Amino acid sequence: MLELAEAKLNVVTAISNNDDEESVAHLLHSQGCNIIFRALNLQLLTEFLSRYDLEIIVIYSKEFLTTSHIEELLINSSSTKFCRTITWS
């Protein structure tokens, strides 16, 4: 019987707080997600997204990206999806 492997999600984290980013990255990794980049700032995120034409999900914190940043990033990378994290503390 042929089993098809589940497609892994290509994920980029863009989270301001290091502890929160580490927790989210650990959770994503434990669920089999492929973390392809950890953005340290908006400039690095913008450069990364402009270089790659992959279907990517960016998990971000509200402190890292604003709605206007996201709108700007979507102009150049339409295959990217954005998902905001929830703060537990």
N, C-alpha and C positions, 0 to 999 in steps of 0.2 A: 504494500500500500504506500502510495506516495504522499508524504506530508509536506505541505507548503509552510515555509517559515513565515512568521508574521513580519511584516515590514516594520523596521525600527523607525521611530520618529527622530528626525534630525532637530535637535534642540540647541538653542543658544540661550544662555542665561545673561540677564542684564539687571542685576540686583545690587543695590547700593550697600546694604549691610552684609558684611562678610559672613557672619554667623548664619543669617537667613539664607544666603547664597549657598553655603555649605550644606545646610539642611535640605534645601530644595534639590541641589545636585545629587545628594545621597539618595533621596527619594526617587528621583528620575532614574538614576543608575539602577536602583533595586528593581525598578519596573521594566528594565530592558531598553530604556531610551538611549539614544546615541547623542551624547553631549559633544557637539562639534566645536563649540567656542564659548568661552566665558568672557564677556565684555567687561572691561574695567572702567570704560568711560564711553560717552556718546560718540566721540570721534572714532575710536577703535571699532565700535559696533557699525557705524556708517561705512567705514572702509571694508570691513568684513562682508557686509551684505552687498556691497557694490561689486565685490570680486566673485561671488558665488551665485550661481543660478540654480539653486536647489530649492526644494520645498522645505521651508524651515519654520519652526515655531519658536518665537522669542518669548521667553518667560521673563517678565520685567517687574520691577517694583515701581510704585507711583513716584518715588523720589528720583528714580533713574530716567524715566521717560514721561513726557507730558503728551497730551493728545496731539498738540501741534507737531511734536517730534515724530510721532507715529505717522501722522499724515504725510509728513515730508519723506520719511523712509519708505512709505508705501508707493510713492511716485516712482522710485527707482527699483523697487523689488516687490512686484505684485504677487509673487508666489509665497511671500512671507506672511505668516499669521502671528498675531500678538495676543498674549494672555497675561493679564496682570496677576501677581501673587497676592495672597492674603496675609496680612500681618497677624501673627498669633499673640504677640506680647501687648 
